[in-house]
Amino acid sequence: MKKSLIVIIAVIGISLSLKAQERGLFTFVKSSVEHLQKQAKSDNYGTNLTTPFLKKRMLGMYLIEDATQTVDYDSKKYITFLSIAATEKFETIADLNSSVENWEKDMVIKNVRTNQMYAIMVFPIKCNQDYSNMGNDVNGFGWLIKYFPKKLSQEEQMLVSKYKALIKSADANIAVLLAIQKKNLTRGGYFEESRVNAVDKKTYNKNLEALKIKAEKLADIDRYEDKDDIAQGKLTSSELASLVHINDWNYRQNNIN
């Protein structure tokens, strides 16, 4: 698989997984915290994170009593992300997006066990990603926090099963198409349609048509039944790769005349 395709699949996986996760409880990811520690030790990291104060905020958060208060960084208790147990669960109380204007501002989160609230800088939680883990669901795709998966209803589980079954079936069509293409390559390695015999041509067109129907069914699910991308969010990396291939075949390939 080409590197560019791996990156595309990883990015799709991140986006869909975050979309499909319940925006409620989350935990801090140890590998991402360790990644932040390494970054903070670099004097050349970024243009705006070179001061000790900003690096401190990048590596921890401040205990607060009121979600609307202005944080006094000198007096409030500070805890590092490294000191937070993996079993501790949090929820967002006051959110901010990851815009350029917000990266240095504070969000407010709450420990659901202790009910204590914390001011946490937007940059480490929303603007920084460990790219070495961008395709790793276990490590939160490289983000500082990892949301707990949403519990699916019976209807949603059936939708996921339907979606995965369509991908598996379309994969079988692609396998047939590739086998026929490999039988009819030029010396340069290009598929030559004129070399395909009548029997294989019929088989090729039949499978391509079936694949296109399945690709449209997948698109219809995305468009009408699964606007929150729950089904796509449950795909494995392999299934995400297959989805990219299915769409590529659907848009780029035509029947052999």
LOVO-180061 format. One record per residue: x, y, z of N, C-alpha, C in turn; residue in one letter. Coordinates in steps of 0.02 Angstrom, whole numbers, plus 32768, in hexadecimal, padded with zeros to 4 digits. Example, Ala and Ser with C-alpha at 12.3 -4.5 7.8 and 13.67 -1.06 7.14 Angstrom:
2
82947EE4818682677F1F818682947F5B8186A 82827F90816282AC7FCB816582858002818AS 
end
This chain:
257
802A7FC48000800080008000802C803E8000M 801B806D7FD7804280AA7FD3803B80D28013K 807080F88024807181208062803781528063K 8029817180287FF481A380257FB081848038S 7FA4814780227F65812580327F618115807CL 7F9A8102809A7F9B80F380E17F8881328108I 7FA3816B80F47F9481AA81167F4A81BB810EV 7F2F81B280D27EE881C180C67EBD819680F3I 7ECC815580F77EA5812781207EAA813A8169I 7EE6814C817F7EF0815F81C57EC8819D81D6A 7ECA81CF81AA7EA5820E81B67E5A820081B8V 7E4281D781887DFB81C681887DE981A281C8I 7E14817481DD7E07814F821A7E02817C8257G 7E2E81AD825C7E2D81DC82947DEB82028295I 7DDC821F825C7DA0824982577D6182228267S 7D5B81E6824A7D1E81C082547D1981A4829BL 7D52818E82B67D50817382FA7D3C81A8832CS 7D5781E583257D45821B83527CFC822D834BL 7CE3822A830D7C9D823B83017C6F82078320K 7C8481C8831E7C5A819283367C5D81888381A 7C8C81A783A27C93819F83E97C6481CD840EQ 7C4F81B684487C2181DD84707C448219848DE 7C28825584827C468291849D7C33829884E6R 7C4C826B850F7C3F826C85557C7F8261857CG 7C8C8224858D7CC5821485B77D048205858EL 7D3C821A85A97D7C820B85887DB2820185BCF 7DE981E685A67E2381DB85D17E6181F785ADT 7E97820085D37ED5821985B57EFE81DE859AF 7F1F81E985627F4581B585407F8F81BA8555V 7FA8818585737FED8185858D802181938557K 801A8173851D804C817C84E8804D81C484CES 801281E484CC800F822A84B5802C825984E9S 80228249852980408271855E808C826D855AV 80A58231854F80EE8228854A8109824D850CE 80E1824E84D780F58273849A80F982BE84A9H 80CA82D884CF80CB831E84E28109832E850CL 811B830085388156830A8562819583128538Q 819B82E9850581D582ED84D981D5832E84B2K 819A8343849C81958382847681A883BD84A2Q 819283BC84E0819E83F4850D81E883FC851DA 820E83C68518825583C98526827D83E984EDK 825C83EF84B3827E840C847982778458847CS 82AF847B847D82AF84C4847F829584E2843ED 829784BA8409828384D383C7823B84C083B5N 821784A483E581D3848D83D681A484C883CDY 818C84D18391815C85078384817A854C838BG 8153857E837C816A85C38384814985E583BFT 811585C683DA80EF85E5841080F185BD8451N 8116858684518117855B848C815E855584A9L 8183858A84A581C9858784BC81D185A08504T 819E85C1852081A585DA8564819685A38596T 81B685A485D081A885728604815F85718619P 813F85AB861B80F985AF862F80CB858A85FFF 80D5859585BE80AB8573858C80BA85288589L 80F885168593810984CF859580E984AD85D1K 80E584D1860880C584B58644807B84AA8636K 805A84DA8617801484D286068009849B85D3R 803B849185A98037845D8576803884178594M 8053841185D1805E83D085F0803183C2862BL 7FFF83ED86377FD483E186717F99840F8672G 7F76841086AB7F3A843986B17F32845386F8M 7F03848387017EFC84A687417EB884988760Y 7EB9848987A07E7B847C87C57E5584BE87CFL 7E1584C087BF7DEC84FC87C77DAB84EA87EAI 7D8A851D88067D4A851388297D0F852987FEE 7D1C855687CF7CE7857487A87CFA8572875ED 7CCD855687357CDC854F86EE7CE0859186C9A 7CC785C786E87CC6860886C77CFD863686DFT 7D24862087117D56864C872E7D9386538702Q 7DB7868B870B7DF8869486EB7E2C866F8714T 7E54864786F37E83861C87177EBF86448730V 7ECC863F87707F09865C878D7F3E8624878DD 7F698625875C7F9985EE87537FCC85EC878CY 7FD3862287B18004862487E87FE986048827D 7FA8860788307F8C85EF88707F6785AC886BS 7F4F859B88307F28855E88297F55851F8828K 7F3A84EA88447F5F84AB88467F68849087FFK 7FA6847C87F17FB7846387AE7FC6841887B2Y 7FA983F287837FB983AA877F7FD0839A8738I 8001836F8732801B835C86F07FF0832486D3T 7FF0832086917FCD82E986707FEC82A68683F 802D82A7868F804F826986A18035824B86E3L 801C8277870F8005826087517FBD82468750S 7F9B824C87187F55823787147F5181ED8705I 7F2E81C8872F7F27818087257EFD817186E8A 7F0D813C86C57EE8812986887EA081188697A 7E91810886D67E4C80F686E97E1F813286F5T 7E3C816D86FB7E1481A987087DEE81BF86C9E 7DAE81CD86D27D8481E1869B7D70822A86A2K 7D6D824D86697D5E829486687D2782A28636F 7D0882DD863E7CD882F6860D7CE583408603E 7CD2835985C87CDC83A085B97CA383CA85D3T 7CB4840085F67C82842D86127C7C846C85E7I 7CB4848985D47CB584C485A87CE584B7856FA 7CCB84B285337CF3849D84F97D0984D984D0D 7D3E84CF84AA7D56850084797D6F84DA843CL 7D6A84F884017D8484D683C67DCF84E483C0N 7DEE84C4838F7E3784C783887E4E84FD8358S 7E2C853583577E3E856B83297E7E858D8340S 7E9B85B483137ED985D883217ECF8607835DV 7E93862383617E85865383967E80863283DBE 7E7285F183DC7E6485CF841C7E9D85A48437N 7ED2859984127F02856684267F208572846BW 7F2585B184817F4385C084C17F0F85C884F9E 7ECF85C584E77E9A85CD85187E8D858C853EK 7E62859085707E548556859A7E0E853B858FD 7E0984F9858B7DCA84D585907DC084C285D9M 7D8584AB85E97D798492862D7D60844A8629V 7D81841D864E7D6C83D786517D6083C4869AI 7D3D838D86A47D2E837786E87D3C832D86F2K 7D5B831C87297D6682D7873C7D2382BC8757N 7D08828A87367CC5827287497CC4824C878BV 7CFF823687A17D02821387E27D048245881CR 7D2D827988157D3682A9884C7D0C82E88844T 7CF182F388087CCB833087F77CF7836E87F6N 7D38836687F87D65839F87F57D6C83B787ADQ 7D6E83F987A57D74841787627DBB84308757M 7DCF842F87177E13844487057E11847086C7Y 7E3E84A086C77E4A84C9868B7E8384AA8665A 7E76849B86257EA8847985FC7EB1849F85BBI 7EEE84AB85A87EFE84D1856B7EE584AD852DM 7EC984D284FD7EAE84B484C07EE584928498V 7F2184AF84957F558493846A7F6384498474F 7F73843284B17F8483EB84B87F4983BC84ACP 7F0D83D384BB7ED383A684B77EB583A38470I 7EBD83DA84497E9C83DC84087EC983EC83CDK 7F04840883D97F2E841F83A27F6D83F48398C 7F7883C583C47FB7839F83C27FA9835583BAN 7FC98336838A7FBF82EF837E800282CB8375Q 80078291839380428266838A8037823D834AD 805782528313804A823382D3806181EA82CFY 808C81D682FC80A1819082FC806981628313S 8035817F83317FFC815883487FBB816B8324N 7FC0818F82ED7F8481A982CD7F56817382B2M 7F70813782A97F45810082937F3780CD82C9G 7F4780E083087F4280B1833F7F0780C3836CN 7ED1809D83687E9680AA838F7EA480A383DAD 7ECC807083EC7EDC806484327EFC80A18453V 7F2680C3842D7F4880FE84477F26813F8432N 7EE5813B84287EBE8177841A7ED0819C83DBG 7EED817783AA7F028194836A7F3481CD8374F 7F5781CB83AD7F8B81FD83B87F73823C83DCG 7F33824183EB7F19827C840E7F2382748459W 7F2282AC847D7F2F82AB84C57EF9828484EBL 7EBB828784D37E85826584F57E64823284C7I 7E44820284E57E2181CF84BF7DDB81C784DCK 7DA981D184B17D6481CB84C77D4F818184CCY 7D24817484FB7D09813185017CD6812684C9F 7CD780EB84A97CAA80DF84717C6180E38486P 7C3980FC84587BF280FF84647BD480B98462K 7BA880A984917B87806984927B518069845CK 7B56803A842F7B28803983F67AE680198408L 7AB1803483EB7A6F801683F17A6C7FDA83C4S 7A377FB183CA7A2F7F7783A07A2A7F8B8356Q 7A077FC2834A79FF7FDB83067A427FF182E9E 7A6C801283127AAE802882FB7ADC7FED82EFE 7AD77FBA83197B007F7E83107AEE7F5B82CEQ 7AAE7F5A82BE7A987F3C827F7AB27F648243M 7AB37FA7824B7ACC7FD282167B177FC6820AL 7B3D7FBF82417B847FB2823C7B917F6F8219V 7B6A7F3C822C7B717EFA820D7B627EFD81C2S 7B2E7F2281B17B1B7F2A816A7B537F4D8144K 7B707F7F81617BA57FA681427BE37F7B8136Y 7BF67F56816A7C307F2B81657C257EF38132K 7BE87ED8812F7BD97EA380FF7BDE7EBC80B7A 7BC77EF980AB7BCD7F1580687C177F1E8054L 7C3F7F3480837C877F3C80747CA77EF88065I 7C977EC6808D7CB37E8380827C9E7E68803EK 7C5F7E72802C7C467E597FEC7C667E7E7FB2S 7C6E7EC07FB97C8F7EE77F847CD87ED47F7EA 7CF87EC37FB57D3E7EAC7FB37D447E6D7F88D 7D117E417F8D7D127E047F647D0E7E157F1AA 7CE67E477F097CE27E5E7EC37D257E797EABN 7D457EA07ED67D867EBD7EC47DBA7E877EB8I 7DB87E527EE17DE77E1B7EDA7DE07DFB7E94A 7DA37DF47E7D7D977DD77E3A7DB17E067E04V 7DA37E467E0C7DB97E787DDB7E057E7A7DD6L 7E257E797E107E6F7E7B7E107E8D7E3D7DF0L 7E6D7E047DFC7E867DC57DDF7E847DC87D93A 7E4E7DE47D787E487DEA7D307E7A7E1D7D14I 7E837E537D387EB37E857D227EFA7E687D20Q 7F0C7E427D537F4F7E267D577F5D7DF47D1EK 7F287DD57D057F307DA67CCE7F3C7DCA7C8BK 7F2F7E0B7C8B7F317E307C4C7F5A7E707C52N 7F977E687C6A7FC47EA17C727FF57EA57C38L 80087EE27C27803D7EEC7BF580807EDF7C17T 80B57EDF7BF080F87ED67C0E81097F0E7C3ER 80EA7F477C3380F67F807C5F80CC7F7D7C9FG 80A17F4A7CA480797F427CE080367F657CDFG 801F7F797CA37FDF7F9C7C9D7FA87F6C7C85Y 7F6C7F767C9F7F347F4D7C8A7F1F7F5E7C43F 7F1B7F2B7C197F097F347BD37EC57F137BC6E 7E907F3C7BC17E4C7F227BB97E447EF67B7BE 7E677F077B467E5F7EE37B067E767E9A7B0BS 7E9C7E8A7B3E7EB57E467B477E837E187B6AR 7E507E357B897E207E0E7BB07DF27DE67B83V 7DED7DA47B907DC27D7A7B667D787D867B78N 7D4C7D6A7B507D047D777B567CE87D617B99A 7CFE7D277BB17CE57D0D7BF17CFA7D3A7C2BV 7D3B7D4C7C2B7D547D777C617D367DBE7C5DD 7D297DD37C1F7D0B7E167C177CC67E187C38K 7C9F7DE37C2D7C5C7DDF7C4B7C617DDD7C97K 7C907DB67CAF7C9A7DB07CF87CB17DF37D15T 7CDE7E147CF27CF87E557D087CC07E887D0EY 7C997E8F7CDA7C647EC07CDA7C2F7EB17D0FN 7C207E717D177BEE7E5D7D497C057E707D8FK 7C447E637D9F7C5E7E737DE17C667EBE7DECN 7C797EE27DB77C807F2A7DBE7C3C7F4B7DCAL 7C097F337DA67BC67F4E7DB07BAD7F3F7DF7E 7BBB7F037E0F7BA77EF17E537BCB7F1C7E86A 7C0B7F297E7B7C327F537EA87C167F9A7EAAL 7C047FB57E6F7BEA7FF97E6C7BA77FFF7E91K 7B7F7FCC7E8D7B3F7FCC7EB27B4C7FCD7EFDI 7B7D7FA57F137B8D7FA37F5A7BAC7FE57F72K 7BD580037F477BF280437F587BBC80787F61A 7B8980767F377B5280A57F3D7B2880987F7BE 7B2180587F8C7AFC80477FCA7B2280618007K 7B64805A80067B8D8075803D7B8580C18041L 7B8580E180087B7E812A80067B39813F8020A 7B068118800E7AC2812780267ABD81208072D 7ADF80EE808D7ADF80E680D67AFF812480F6I 7B38813980DB7B59817580F57B2C81B280F0D 7B0981B780B87AE281F380A87AA081F780CFR 7A8081BD80D87A3C81BF80F37A33819B8136Y 7A59816681427A4D813D817E7A80814981B5E 7ABB816281A47AF1816581D67B1581A881D2D 7AF181DE81DF7B0E822081D87B43822F820CK 7B44820982437B78821282767BB481E4826AD 7BB481C082327BED819482207BFC815F8255D 7BC8814682747BD2811182A77BED80D28287I 7BD180BF824D7BE78082822C7C3080878216A 7C4180BF81F57C8680C881DF7CB580CB821BQ 7C9E80E782517CC880EC828D7CD880A982ACG 7CB28075829A7CBE803282B47CE780078286K 7CFE8024824F7D267FFD82207D6E7FF58239L 7D8B7FBC82287DD27FB182367DFB7FD78202T 7E3C7FDC820D7E687FFC81DC7E647FD98199S 7E5F7F96819A7E5A7F70815D7E197F7F8138S 7DE37F85815E7DA27F94813F7DA17FDC8124E 7DC2800A81477DC7804E812D7DEE804F80EBL 7E22802780E87E49802280AA7E1D80078072A 7DF57FD480827DC87FB780507D957FEB8038S 7D7C801480667D4B804780537D6980798022L 7DA8808C802E7DCB80B87FFF7DD180977FBBV 7DE380567FBA7DEB80327F7B7DA8802C7F56H 7D73801E7F7B7D3180167F5D7D1B80567F3BI 7D24808E7F5D7D1280CE7F407D3D80DF7F03N 7D7C80CC7F077DAA80D87ECF7D9480B07E91D 7D8480717E9B7D6C80477E647D2B80637E48W 7CFF80787E737CBE80917E5E7CC480CE7E31N 7CF080FB7E437CF6813A7E1E7D2481367DE2Y 7D55810A7DE47D89810A7DB07D8280D57D7BR 7D5E809E7D8A7D5C80657D5B7D1A80617D36Q 7D1F804C7CF87CE480437CCE7CE37FFC7CB1N 7CA97FE87C997CA37FA77C797CD17FA17C3CN 7CE37F647C2D7D0B7F567BF17CDA7F4D7BB6I 7CE67F707B827CBA7F6B7B477CCE7F307B1AN 
end
